[in-house]
């Protein structure tokens, strides 16, 4: 089974929809969107900072990073090396770090399509 590790801060921040006014709520909306996926993968949503405290739901395990979310994502990629791990982020430095462990990388639109209409919020 593929493990999908999602960089919540990066994915939420990829769309300027007002997420900065309620970081925890934005992470919860992303979690709920991920829970609706039917890809059959194990999903780990890594949250940090103001988004800590988001709870797991069926289909999505939420991992609250004690410190840097990027560091936690690297730890998870190392733990899942050899299992078909995909890290969802557009952060180039993070992509480089997780590829050392054999992780593949995908961009935010893999899990969160861009909204239609005017941007902002």
C-alpha positions as CSV (number, residue, x, y, z in Angstrom):
1,X,0.0,0.0,0.0
2,X,1.3,3.4,-0.9
3,X,1.8,5.9,1.9
4,X,0.8,9.5,1.0
5,X,2.5,12.0,3.3
6,X,0.9,15.5,2.9
7,X,2.6,18.7,3.9
8,X,-0.5,20.5,5.2
9,X,1.1,23.9,5.5
10,X,2.4,23.8,1.9
11,X,-0.8,22.4,0.4
12,X,-3.1,24.7,2.3
13,X,-0.8,27.7,1.4
14,X,-0.9,26.8,-2.3
15,X,-4.3,28.5,-2.7
16,X,-4.8,32.1,-1.4
17,X,-8.4,31.5,-0.2
18,X,-8.0,33.2,3.2
19,X,-6.5,30.2,5.0
20,X,-4.2,32.5,7.0
21,X,-7.2,33.7,9.0
22,X,-7.9,30.2,10.4
23,X,-5.0,27.8,9.9
24,X,-6.5,25.0,12.0
25,X,-9.8,25.2,10.1
26,X,-8.0,25.2,6.8
27,X,-6.1,22.1,7.8
28,X,-9.4,20.4,8.9
29,X,-10.9,21.2,5.5
30,X,-7.8,19.6,3.8
31,X,-8.1,16.6,6.1
32,X,-11.8,16.2,5.1
33,X,-11.0,16.5,1.4
34,X,-8.3,13.8,1.8
35,X,-10.7,11.6,3.6
36,X,-12.9,11.5,0.5
37,X,-10.1,10.1,-1.7
38,X,-10.6,6.6,-3.0
39,X,-7.0,5.8,-4.0
40,X,-6.6,3.1,-1.4
41,X,-3.4,4.7,0.0
42,X,-2.5,5.2,3.7
43,X,-2.7,9.0,4.2
44,X,-0.7,10.9,6.8
45,X,-1.4,14.7,7.0
46,X,1.5,16.5,8.8
47,X,0.4,19.7,10.6
48,X,2.4,22.2,12.5
49,X,2.1,25.5,14.3
50,X,-1.4,27.0,14.6
51,X,-2.8,23.9,12.9
52,X,-1.7,21.5,15.7
53,X,-4.6,19.9,17.4
54,X,-6.4,18.8,14.2
55,X,-7.7,15.3,14.9
56,X,-7.5,12.2,12.7
57,X,-10.5,10.9,10.9
58,X,-11.2,7.6,9.2
59,X,-8.9,7.4,6.2
60,X,-6.5,10.2,7.4
61,X,-4.0,10.0,10.2
62,X,-3.1,13.5,11.4
63,X,0.5,13.9,12.7
64,X,1.1,17.1,14.7
65,X,4.8,17.9,14.4
66,X,6.3,18.8,17.7
67,X,8.7,21.2,15.9
68,X,9.3,21.6,12.2
69,X,6.7,20.0,9.9
70,X,9.4,19.5,7.3
71,X,11.6,17.6,9.7
72,X,8.7,15.4,10.7
73,X,7.9,14.7,7.0
74,X,11.5,13.6,6.5
75,X,11.3,11.3,9.5
76,X,8.1,9.7,8.2
77,X,9.6,9.3,4.7
78,X,12.6,7.5,6.3
79,X,10.2,5.3,8.4
80,X,8.3,4.3,5.2
81,X,11.3,3.9,2.9
82,X,10.7,1.0,0.5
83,X,6.9,1.0,0.9
84,X,5.9,3.2,-2.0
85,X,6.0,6.6,-0.3
86,X,4.7,9.8,-2.0
87,X,5.2,13.2,-0.3
88,X,2.9,15.9,-1.4
89,X,4.6,19.3,-1.3
90,X,6.0,22.0,-3.7
91,X,8.8,22.8,-1.3
92,X,12.0,22.1,-3.3
93,X,14.3,21.7,-0.3
94,X,11.9,19.2,1.3
95,X,11.6,17.3,-1.9
96,X,15.3,16.9,-2.1
97,X,15.4,15.7,1.6
98,X,12.8,13.0,1.2
99,X,14.1,11.7,-2.1
100,X,17.1,10.5,-0.2
101,X,14.8,7.8,1.3
102,X,13.3,6.8,-2.0
103,X,10.1,8.9,-1.7
104,X,8.4,10.2,-4.8
105,X,7.1,13.7,-4.8
106,X,3.9,15.2,-6.1
107,X,2.6,18.8,-6.1
108,X,-0.3,20.2,-4.1
109,X,-2.8,20.0,-7.0
110,X,-2.5,16.2,-6.7
111,X,-4.7,16.4,-3.6
112,X,-6.2,19.9,-3.8
113,X,-7.4,21.3,-7.2
114,X,-7.1,25.0,-7.8
115,X,-10.3,26.8,-7.2
116,X,-12.3,28.3,-10.1
117,X,-13.1,32.0,-10.2
118,X,-11.4,35.0,-8.5
119,X,-8.6,34.3,-6.0
120,X,-8.1,35.9,-2.7
121,X,-10.0,36.1,0.5
